[in-house]
Amino acid sequence: MLPGADTAVAELEPAQVAAKIPPGPEQDLLWFIAHYAPELEGWERDIFLAVREESFYFQPVFACQIMNEGWACYWHARLLCEADFLSQQDYVDAIKTHSDVVRPHASGSQVSLAPNPYHLGFCMWEKIIEEHGIEYAFEVRKHDDDFSFIRNHLTAELAGELGLFRYIAGKDGTVRVVETEIEELHEAILASKYNFGAPIVTADRVDVDGKLHLVHDYKNDGRGLDLRRTEKVLDYVQSVWRRPVELDTIDASGASRTLMAASSS
């Protein structure tokens, strides 16, 4: 008998004794499929694990995009200003390229509703170095990622100079400014960077027949899914899982939906 239990283990059904797979919600789907997909060949599992390993390279790149792009633009501009050996035409060509990269808004009559990371990072580094010096900037570069960089160094004053705001876009194409408070602006800029821009989807359980249940953590994700794209992704997952696959999520209106891979239905 188990301590405090009323039923002997031998009397339990096999499904009750077997450990739940996975033991808890598993967000690392590449790892989970590589280890638990029922019919993958060994070489297929190796490919999944190799792709997973390679993806780790891109995590710090994505986590520091605004910092890195802005840092490169700052030094490009500074070196151009100090490169007195350039011909006038070479300087004009180079500075035009620089200006195209760091322009704050979309070209022509378009309106920019998302910050250009090159422009935002460039302006922030300029302000940091102007106010605190280059050695301080080196320390920021050493210790920060985009989350701490934005929260610690994008001030209300600089946000005002750059014309940053949070908005709501209507279905009729109208845009309404709803927030200029600096903390809200920080979170609006960083929203697309949570979970590296991907929806939070976990493997919740595997049934006895091998059916895989996925769950979209929309409460923490703060958004619904594009259902057409999601159905295509489920088809890809089912093609390697080789058992039925379904996903619990919400649609754009917030209504609960359970989606299944086409070959599972």
C-alpha positions, 0 to 999 in steps of 0.5 A, spaced: 500 500 500 502 507 498 502 511 504 495 514 506 492 510 500 486 506 500 488 502 494 494 497 493 498 499 486 496 492 484 489 493 484 490 500 479 488 500 472 495 500 468 493 507 465 492 510 473 499 507 474 503 509 468 506 516 469 503 522 465 507 524 459 509 530 460 509 530 467 507 538 466 506 542 461 512 542 456 514 548 452 520 545 449 516 542 443 522 540 439 525 536 445 519 533 446 517 531 439 524 528 438 524 524 445 516 522 445 514 522 438 511 515 437 514 513 430 520 517 429 526 514 426 533 515 430 536 519 424 529 523 425 530 525 432 537 527 431 535 532 426 530 535 431 535 535 436 540 538 431 535 544 429 534 545 437 541 546 438 542 551 432 536 555 435 540 557 441 544 561 437 539 565 435 536 567 442 541 572 444 541 575 437 533 576 438 534 578 445 539 584 444 536 586 437 535 593 439 541 594 442 545 591 437 542 594 431 543 601 435 550 600 437 552 598 430 549 604 427 552 609 432 559 606 431 557 607 423 555 614 424 561 616 429 566 613 424 564 616 418 564 623 422 571 621 423 573 618 416 576 625 413 580 620 408 573 619 404 572 623 398 566 627 398 562 622 394 564 616 398 561 620 404 555 622 401 553 615 399 555 612 406 551 617 410 545 616 405 545 609 406 546 610 414 540 615 413 536 610 410 537 604 415 536 609 421 530 613 418 524 613 424 518 612 419 516 608 413 517 611 406 513 615 402 506 617 405 506 611 409 505 611 417 510 607 422 506 604 427 512 600 429 519 603 432 525 601 427 529 598 432 535 601 428 533 608 429 530 607 436 537 603 438 541 608 435 538 614 438 538 611 445 545 609 445 547 617 442 543 619 449 546 614 453 553 616 451 552 624 451 549 623 458 554 618 461 560 617 457 562 611 452 565 607 458 558 607 461 555 605 454 560 599 454 558 597 461 550 597 459 552 593 453 556 588 457 550 587 462 543 589 458 539 585 453 533 589 450 528 588 456 533 592 461 535 596 456 529 599 454 526 599 461 532 602 464 534 607 458 528 609 454 526 615 458 519 619 458 523 625 455 527 621 449 520 617 448 517 624 447 523 627 442 522 620 438 514 621 438 513 614 441 506 612 443 501 606 444 495 606 439 489 602 438 488 600 430 480 600 428 478 595 423 476 601 418 483 603 418 483 608 424 488 609 429 487 612 436 493 614 441 491 611 447 497 611 451 504 615 452 506 613 459 513 611 459 512 604 463 506 602 458 510 604 452 516 600 454 511 594 455 508 595 448 515 596 445 517 589 448 511 585 447 513 582 441 519 580 444 516 575 449 518 568 448 522 570 442 516 573 438 512 566 438 506 564 441 506 560 448 504 553 446 505 547 450 505 539 450 499 538 455 498 530 455 499 524 450 493 519 450 494 512 451 492 511 443 498 517 442 494 523 441 497 529 442 494 535 446 497 542 445 495 548 449 496 555 447 497 559 454 493 565 451 492 568 458 500 569 459 501 570 451 495 576 451 493 574 444 489 569 440 492 565 434 491 566 426 487 560 425 489 559 418 496 559 420 495 555 426 492 549 422 497 549 417 502 548 423 498 543 426 499 539 420 506 539 420 506 537 427 502 531 425 506 529 420 512 528 425 508 526 431 504 521 426 498 520 431 492 525 432 494 532 434 489 537 437 490 544 440 486 548 445 486 556 443 482 562 442 480 565 436 481 573 434 474 574 438 477 571 444 472 565 443 475 558 445 477 553 440 479 546 439 483 545 432 485 539 429 490 537 424 487 536 418 489 528 417 487 527 425 479 529 423 
